[in-house]
Amino acid sequence: MKPETVSLLCRPGTHEPLHLASVEEADGRLQEVLVCVHSGERFPVRDGIPLMLDETKVSGFNKRYQGLYNRIAGVYDVAINLFARMAGGGEEHFRRQYLQELEVQEGGRVLEVSIGTGANLRYFTTNVNYFGLDISWGMLKRCQKNLKQWQREAELILGNAEELPLFDEAFDTVLHVGGINAFNDPAKAIGEMIRVARAGSKIVIVDETAKMMESIAWMPSVRRWLQEHGERFSAPIGLVPEGMKDVHARNFAKGNMYCLTFRKP
């Protein structure tokens, strides 16, 4: 792991600092771990990805969709590409409709919460220090594979958006695409995005609208989801804390997606 990455990571919830160490496993192999400076709690590093998630505490919607994304990671990119074509203009056009909202400067530090397979990074034209967090190990492994193929780099983290294992005001830009509609606590996740953003940073949140979900409501599970939680499928303007600046929401992709933006004062 890069020293800069280690310096940004902290224990989820308490934000205690960590340091990198190597420990000997039972089979004699050395395992890289992050160790909490105060408590000594260890977080393993697997394939270069720090595991900052306590799986025993993943529950509710988070557990349900973690499992879903683990199962569909291999076909997710194909599905999104097909959706983007149907929405008009193809995938690059689809993604640039919200990526254009980002205020990214050369060498800036960008965090994507729910990075998924990493497809947004493919369309960055500016050289940035990119960090991506996801609750799905399957999506992160697919992301690693994609980044290698695209010759792109990002520091990946397994973690929960509602308890980001990152220090305050560490990022110049924070982006989230897909997933917040199904978080256990969307308001807490938004609060976490604000916490890790620097003063003056712009935060961009994108997800599906009710129109998108209604188009596949022939599926019994989707129909039940809409009936029980249909209020989730609109831009969560009401969850943006008071005091945020330039709050704005709009729909795009033929009304199938929303884009919510605001600035941390």
C-alpha positions as CSV (number, residue, x, y, z in Angstrom):
1,M,0.0,0.0,0.0
2,K,1.1,3.6,-0.7
3,P,2.1,5.6,2.4
4,E,-0.3,8.4,1.3
5,T,-3.2,5.9,1.3
6,V,-2.3,4.6,4.8
7,S,-2.1,8.2,6.1
8,L,-5.7,8.8,4.9
9,L,-7.3,5.7,6.4
10,C,-8.7,5.4,9.9
11,R,-10.7,3.1,12.1
12,P,-14.4,3.3,11.0
13,G,-16.6,5.1,13.4
14,T,-13.9,6.3,15.8
15,H,-11.5,7.7,13.2
16,E,-8.4,6.5,15.1
17,P,-5.2,6.5,13.1
18,L,-3.7,3.3,11.7
19,H,-0.2,2.1,10.7
20,L,0.9,-0.6,8.3
21,A,2.5,-3.8,9.5
22,S,3.3,-7.3,8.5
23,V,2.2,-10.3,10.6
24,E,3.1,-14.0,10.2
25,E,0.2,-16.3,9.4
26,A,-0.1,-19.9,10.7
27,D,1.3,-21.2,7.4
28,G,4.4,-19.0,7.8
29,R,3.4,-16.4,5.2
30,L,3.5,-12.7,5.9
31,Q,0.2,-10.9,5.8
32,E,0.0,-7.1,5.4
33,V,-2.3,-5.5,7.9
34,L,-3.4,-2.1,9.1
35,V,-3.2,-1.8,12.9
36,C,-5.1,0.7,15.0
37,V,-2.6,2.8,16.9
38,H,-4.6,2.9,20.1
39,S,-6.6,-0.4,20.3
40,G,-4.3,-2.7,18.3
41,E,-7.3,-3.8,16.2
42,R,-6.2,-5.3,12.9
43,F,-7.6,-4.8,9.4
44,P,-6.2,-7.2,6.8
45,V,-5.0,-6.1,3.3
46,R,-6.0,-8.5,0.6
47,D,-4.7,-8.2,-3.0
48,G,-3.7,-4.6,-2.1
49,I,-7.2,-3.7,-0.9
50,P,-7.6,-2.8,2.8
51,L,-10.6,-4.6,4.3
52,M,-12.1,-1.9,6.5
53,L,-15.5,-3.6,6.8
54,D,-16.8,-5.7,9.7
55,E,-18.9,-8.2,7.8
56,T,-20.8,-9.2,11.0
57,K,-22.2,-5.7,11.2
58,V,-23.5,-5.6,7.6
59,S,-27.3,-5.9,7.7
60,G,-30.6,-4.9,6.2
61,F,-30.5,-3.3,2.7
62,N,-26.7,-3.1,2.8
63,K,-26.4,-6.9,3.3
64,R,-29.0,-7.6,0.6
65,Y,-27.3,-5.4,-2.0
66,Q,-23.8,-6.4,-1.1
67,G,-24.8,-10.0,-2.0
68,L,-26.5,-8.8,-5.2
69,Y,-23.5,-6.9,-6.4
70,N,-21.2,-9.7,-5.6
71,R,-23.3,-12.0,-7.8
72,I,-23.6,-9.6,-10.8
73,A,-20.1,-8.1,-10.8
74,G,-19.1,-10.1,-13.8
75,V,-22.0,-8.8,-16.0
76,Y,-22.5,-5.4,-14.5
77,D,-20.5,-3.4,-17.1
78,V,-22.4,-5.1,-20.0
79,A,-25.7,-4.2,-18.3
80,I,-24.8,-0.6,-17.8
81,N,-23.5,-0.3,-21.4
82,L,-26.8,-1.6,-22.7
83,F,-28.8,0.8,-20.5
84,A,-26.7,3.7,-21.7
85,R,-27.4,2.8,-25.3
86,M,-31.1,2.6,-24.6
87,A,-31.0,6.0,-22.8
88,G,-29.4,7.5,-25.9
89,G,-25.9,8.5,-26.7
90,G,-24.0,5.5,-25.3
91,E,-22.0,5.0,-22.2
92,E,-19.5,7.9,-22.5
93,H,-22.4,10.4,-23.1
94,F,-24.3,8.9,-20.2
95,R,-21.4,9.2,-17.8
96,R,-20.2,12.7,-18.9
97,Q,-23.7,14.1,-18.1
98,Y,-22.7,13.9,-14.4
99,L,-18.9,13.8,-14.6
100,Q,-19.1,17.3,-16.1
101,E,-20.4,18.5,-12.7
102,L,-17.1,17.6,-11.0
103,E,-14.6,20.3,-10.2
104,V,-11.4,18.3,-10.6
105,Q,-8.0,19.9,-10.7
106,E,-4.8,18.4,-11.9
107,G,-3.3,16.3,-9.1
108,G,-6.5,16.6,-7.0
109,R,-7.7,13.9,-4.6
110,V,-11.0,12.3,-5.7
111,L,-13.1,9.9,-3.7
112,E,-15.8,7.8,-5.4
113,V,-18.1,6.2,-2.8
114,S,-19.5,2.9,-4.3
115,I,-16.9,2.8,-7.1
116,G,-18.3,-0.4,-8.4
117,T,-16.3,-1.6,-11.4
118,G,-14.5,1.7,-11.8
119,A,-16.0,2.7,-15.1
120,N,-16.2,6.5,-14.2
121,L,-12.4,6.7,-14.0
122,R,-12.2,5.6,-17.6
123,Y,-13.6,8.9,-18.7
124,F,-11.4,11.2,-16.6
125,T,-9.2,13.5,-18.7
126,T,-7.5,15.0,-15.8
127,N,-4.6,13.3,-13.9
128,V,-6.0,12.9,-10.3
129,N,-5.3,10.8,-7.2
130,Y,-8.3,8.5,-7.3
131,F,-9.7,6.6,-4.3
132,G,-12.7,4.2,-4.5
133,L,-14.7,2.5,-1.8
134,D,-17.3,-0.2,-2.1
135,I,-19.1,-2.7,0.1
136,S,-18.9,-5.4,-2.5
137,W,-15.7,-7.4,-2.8
138,G,-16.8,-8.8,-6.1
139,M,-17.2,-5.3,-7.6
140,L,-13.7,-4.2,-6.3
141,K,-12.1,-7.3,-7.9
142,R,-13.8,-6.5,-11.2
143,C,-12.6,-2.9,-10.7
144,Q,-9.0,-4.0,-10.3
145,K,-9.2,-6.1,-13.5
146,N,-10.7,-3.1,-15.4
147,L,-8.1,-0.7,-14.2
148,K,-5.3,-2.9,-15.3
149,Q,-6.9,-3.3,-18.7
150,W,-7.5,0.5,-19.0
151,Q,-4.0,1.3,-17.6
152,R,-5.6,3.4,-14.9
153,E,-4.8,3.6,-11.2
154,A,-7.0,3.9,-8.1
155,E,-6.6,3.1,-4.4
156,L,-9.4,0.7,-3.5
157,I,-11.0,0.2,-0.1
158,L,-13.6,-2.4,1.1
159,G,-15.9,-0.4,3.4
160,N,-19.3,0.9,4.3
161,A,-20.4,4.3,2.9
162,E,-22.2,5.0,6.2
163,E,-18.9,4.7,8.2
164,L,-16.2,5.9,5.8
165,P,-12.7,4.7,7.1
166,L,-11.2,8.0,6.1
167,F,-10.1,11.2,7.9
168,D,-12.0,14.5,7.8
169,E,-11.5,16.9,4.9
170,A,-9.2,14.5,3.0
171,F,-10.7,14.9,-0.5
172,D,-11.1,17.7,-3.0
173,T,-14.0,16.0,-4.7
174,V,-16.5,13.4,-3.6
175,L,-18.6,11.4,-6.1
176,H,-21.3,8.7,-5.6
177,V,-23.0,6.9,-8.5
178,G,-25.6,4.2,-7.8
179,G,-26.5,2.6,-4.5
180,I,-27.6,5.3,-2.2
181,N,-31.3,4.6,-2.9
182,A,-30.7,1.2,-1.2
183,F,-28.4,2.2,1.7
184,N,-29.6,1.5,5.2
185,D,-29.1,5.1,6.1
186,P,-28.7,7.5,3.1
187,A,-28.6,10.6,5.4
188,K,-25.7,9.1,7.3
189,A,-23.9,8.3,4.1
190,I,-24.4,11.9,2.8
191,G,-23.1,13.2,6.2
192,E,-20.0,11.0,5.8
193,M,-19.3,12.3,2.2
194,I,-19.5,15.8,3.6
195,R,-17.2,15.0,6.5
196,V,-14.4,13.7,4.3
197,A,-14.7,16.5,1.8
198,R,-12.6,19.7,2.1
199,A,-14.2,23.0,2.6
200,G,-15.5,24.4,-0.7
201,S,-15.6,21.0,-2.3
202,K,-18.5,20.0,-4.6
203,I,-20.3,16.7,-3.9
204,V,-22.1,14.8,-6.7
205,I,-24.7,12.1,-6.0
206,V,-26.3,10.1,-8.8
207,D,-28.9,7.2,-8.7
208,E,-32.0,5.8,-10.4
209,T,-35.3,7.6,-10.4
210,A,-38.7,6.0,-9.9
211,K,-39.2,6.1,-13.7
212,M,-36.3,3.8,-14.2
213,M,-37.6,1.3,-11.6
214,E,-41.1,1.4,-13.0
215,S,-39.7,0.3,-16.4
216,I,-38.7,-3.0,-14.8
217,A,-41.6,-3.2,-12.4
218,W,-42.8,-6.3,-14.2
219,M,-40.4,-8.1,-11.9
220,P,-42.2,-9.0,-8.7
221,S,-39.2,-8.1,-6.5
222,V,-38.9,-4.6,-8.1
223,R,-42.7,-4.1,-7.9
224,R,-42.6,-4.8,-4.1
225,W,-39.6,-2.6,-3.6
226,L,-41.4,0.3,-5.3
227,Q,-44.5,-0.2,-3.3
228,E,-42.7,-0.3,0.0
229,H,-39.8,2.2,-0.7
230,G,-40.8,4.2,-3.7
231,E,-40.0,7.5,-1.9
232,R,-36.3,6.6,-2.1
233,F,-36.2,6.9,-5.9
234,S,-35.8,10.7,-6.1
235,A,-33.0,13.1,-5.5
236,P,-32.5,13.2,-1.6
237,I,-32.5,16.9,-1.4
238,G,-34.2,16.7,2.0
239,L,-31.3,14.8,3.4
240,V,-28.7,17.4,2.6
241,P,-27.9,19.2,5.9
242,E,-28.7,22.8,6.4
243,G,-25.8,25.1,5.5
244,M,-24.7,23.3,2.3
245,K,-24.3,25.7,-0.6
246,D,-25.6,25.6,-4.2
247,V,-27.9,22.6,-3.7
248,H,-29.3,21.6,-7.1
249,A,-31.0,18.5,-8.5
250,R,-31.9,17.5,-12.1
251,N,-32.9,14.4,-14.0
252,F,-31.1,13.1,-17.0
253,A,-30.9,9.9,-19.2
254,K,-34.5,10.4,-20.3
255,G,-35.6,10.9,-16.7
256,N,-34.2,7.6,-15.6
257,M,-31.5,9.0,-13.4
258,Y,-31.1,12.0,-11.1
259,C,-28.0,14.1,-10.3
260,L,-27.8,15.9,-7.0
261,T,-25.0,18.4,-6.4
262,F,-24.1,20.7,-3.5
263,R,-21.1,22.4,-2.0
264,K,-19.5,22.1,1.4
265,P,-19.1,25.6,2.8
